[in-house]
């Protein structure tokens, strides 16, 4: 499936491509206003990829299937810092390196507000050459992995990835559009296999 969010008729391409997922599939999603998007970017202190913003504005957040979810703006803000503690286990009960609030400040400040410099080293805050504070968790895929957007200031080789439950970067995509097309193809394949 070729999908370029923001191109002419991209919404119709998406609706037509997902007919196999059921009538009204996208109706369970909630569109996000321009004001909500602006507030989200202000709260996270990062710019969101343009195609993700357009998808969020037109389609929004919701669930593909039980467990596979794109978060609401409030849920995205609540998960600031999650890439750090998910990958490094630094918020595990009884073995916390810092509080959840300190993880959020670490993420928001891109490492400048470091509550435990001996533990949160530059090496620990990096995964496969990507700073964990440049990944923004936007959802969960239902298989123990988390949808991430790259929102760093430096050019990155990708815009979207999954953080796996084994702490690795997987399913890299150059754009959110390409990642969404792959997700839809996966759900269509699983839908046809159940019939």
C-alpha positions in Angstrom: 0.0 0.0 0.0 1.3 3.4 -1.0 0.3 6.1 1.5 1.6 9.6 1.7 -0.2 11.4 4.5 -0.8 15.0 3.5 -0.8 14.4 -0.3 -4.1 15.1 -2.2 -6.7 12.5 -1.4 -4.6 10.7 1.1 -7.6 10.3 3.4 -9.6 8.5 0.6 -6.7 6.2 -0.1 -6.6 5.3 3.6 -10.3 4.7 3.8 -10.4 2.6 0.7 -7.4 0.6 1.7 -8.9 -0.3 5.1 -12.3 -1.4 3.9 -11.3 -5.0 4.7 -11.0 -4.0 8.4 -14.7 -3.3 8.6 -17.1 -0.5 7.9 -16.5 2.5 10.1 -13.1 1.2 11.2 -11.7 4.8 11.6 -14.9 6.0 13.4 -13.5 4.6 16.6 -10.7 7.2 16.4 -10.9 10.7 17.7 -9.5 13.6 15.7 -7.2 16.1 17.4 -7.7 19.9 16.9 -4.9 22.2 15.8 -5.1 23.8 19.3 -4.5 20.4 20.9 -1.6 19.7 18.6 0.0 23.0 19.4 -0.5 22.4 23.1 1.0 18.9 22.8 4.1 20.2 21.0 4.5 22.9 23.7 4.2 20.4 26.5 6.8 18.0 25.0 9.1 20.8 23.8 9.5 19.0 20.4 8.0 19.3 16.9 6.0 16.4 15.7 6.5 15.0 12.2 4.2 16.7 9.7 2.6 13.5 8.4 1.8 12.4 12.0 0.3 15.7 12.8 -1.9 15.5 9.7 -3.0 12.0 10.5 -3.7 13.0 14.1 -5.7 16.1 12.9 -7.8 14.1 10.4 -8.0 10.6 11.9 -6.7 11.0 15.4 -6.0 8.6 18.2 -7.7 5.3 19.0 -7.3 1.5 18.7 -6.7 -0.7 15.7 -7.5 -3.8 17.7 -7.4 -4.8 21.3 -4.0 -3.7 22.5 -2.8 -1.8 19.4 -3.4 1.8 20.3 -2.3 5.3 19.3 -2.4 7.4 22.5 -4.4 10.6 23.1 -2.4 13.8 23.5 -2.8 13.6 27.3 -1.5 10.0 27.3 1.5 11.0 25.2 2.4 13.7 27.7 1.9 11.1 30.6 4.4 8.8 28.8 7.2 11.4 28.5 10.4 9.6 29.7 9.0 6.2 28.9 11.6 5.3 26.3 14.3 5.7 28.9 12.7 3.7 31.7 11.2 1.1 29.3 14.6 0.3 27.7 16.8 0.7 30.8 14.5 -0.6 33.5 15.3 2.5 35.5 11.8 2.7 37.1 11.5 -0.9 38.1 9.9 -1.2 41.6 12.6 -1.6 44.2 15.4 -0.6 41.8 14.4 2.9 40.7 17.2 5.1 39.5 14.9 8.1 39.7 11.2 9.0 40.1 8.8 9.1 37.2 8.8 12.9 37.4 12.6 12.9 37.3 12.5 10.7 34.2 10.1 13.2 32.6 12.5 16.1 33.4 15.4 14.1 32.1 13.6 13.5 28.8 12.2 17.0 28.5 15.7 18.6 29.2 17.4 16.1 26.8 19.6 15.0 29.6 20.5 18.3 31.1 18.4 17.7 34.3 20.0 14.4 35.2 19.0 13.1 38.6 21.6 10.3 38.6 24.6 11.2 36.3 26.5 8.1 37.4 23.6 5.9 36.1 22.1 8.0 33.3 25.3 8.3 31.3 25.5 9.4 27.7 26.0 5.7 26.7 23.0 4.5 28.8 20.8 7.3 27.3 21.6 6.1 23.8 20.3 3.0 21.9 21.7 2.1 18.5 23.0 5.7 18.1 19.7 7.3 19.0 19.2 9.3 22.1 16.3 7.8 24.1 15.1 11.4 24.9 14.6 11.9 21.2 12.0 9.1 21.0 8.4 10.0 21.8 6.1 7.2 22.8 2.8 7.5 20.9 1.2 4.1 21.6 1.4 0.4 22.1 1.2 -2.4 19.5 -0.4 -5.0 21.7 2.6 -7.3 21.6 4.7 -5.7 24.3 6.2 -3.1 22.0 5.7 0.6 21.9 5.1 3.0 18.9 7.8 5.7 18.9 8.4 8.9 16.8 11.8 10.4 16.4 11.5 14.0 17.6 15.2 15.0 18.0 16.9 18.1 16.7 19.4 16.2 14.6 18.6 14.4 11.3 17.7 10.8 12.0 17.7 7.8 9.7 14.0 7.2 10.6 10.9 8.9 11.8 9.1 5.9 13.3 10.1 2.8 15.2 9.0 0.3 17.7 10.7 -0.2 21.0 10.6 -3.9 21.7 10.1 -5.7 25.0 13.7 -6.8 24.6 14.9 -3.2 24.5 15.7 -3.0 20.8 14.7 -0.7 18.0 12.6 -2.5 15.4 10.2 -1.8 12.5 12.1 1.3 11.5 10.3 3.5 8.9 11.5 6.6 7.2 8.1 8.3 7.7 5.0 7.9 9.8 3.1 7.4 6.5 5.2 4.3 5.7 4.9 2.9 9.2 1.1 3.4 9.1 0.9 1.6 5.7 2.8 -1.3 7.2 0.6 -1.4 10.2 -2.5 -1.5 8.0 -1.1 -4.2 5.8 -0.4 -6.3 8.9 -3.9 -5.8 10.3 -5.5 -6.6 6.8 -3.4 -9.7 6.6 -4.4 -10.8 10.1 -8.0 -10.0 9.3 -8.1 -12.1 6.2 -6.3 -15.0 8.0 -9.1 -15.1 10.5 -11.8 -15.6 7.9 
